[in-house]
C-alpha cells in the first residue's frame, strides 16, 4: 500500500509541476517576456513552495 501512495504523490507533484510550467508560459506570453524565463521562474519557485509545504507538513505530521 505504501508504494501505491508514494507513486500517487509523485504523479500529483508531476502534474502540478507541468501546470506550473503552463501557467508560467501563459504569464510570460501575456506580459510579453521570454516564455522560457517565465516557465523557469514559475516552475522553480512553485517547486520550492511545494517542497517547503511538504517539509512543514512532515514536521507537524500533517498530510493533506
N, C-alpha and C positions, 0 to 999 in steps of 0.2 A: 504494500500500500504506500509506503513512504516514497518509493521510486516513482509511482504514478503521480503523487502530489508534487514531487520535485519537478517532473517533466511538465506538468501543467503550469507551474510557476515560471519555469524557463520559457515556455511558449507565450505566456501572457506578457512577460518582460520583452520578449522579441517583438510581439505585436505592438506594444506600447512604444518601443524604440522606432519602429517603422512609421507609426503615426506621428511621432515627434519629428521625424525627418520630413514627412509630407507637410506638416504644419510649418516647419522651418522654411521649406521651399516656397510654400504659398506666401508666407510673410515677406520673404525676400523679394518675391515677384511683385507683390503689392507695393513695397517701398522702393522698388527699382534698384535693389542691390544685387550683387552676385549671388546666384542661388546656392552655390557650393558653400559660401561663407554662412548663409542663413541656415543651411542644413547642419553644418558642423556646429555652429553656435547653439542652436536649439537642442540638437541631439546630445551634445556634450553636457550642457547644464541640466537638461532633463534627466540624463543618466545619473549625474551627481545627486540630484534631488531624490531620485528613486533609491539610490544607494543609502543616502542619509536616512530616509524614511524607513528603509528596511533595518538599518542599524539601530535606530531608536526603537522600533518595534521589537527587535530581538532583545534589546537591553531591558525593556519593560515586560517582555514575554507576551506581547500582543501580536496577533496575526489577524489581518483583515481578509 
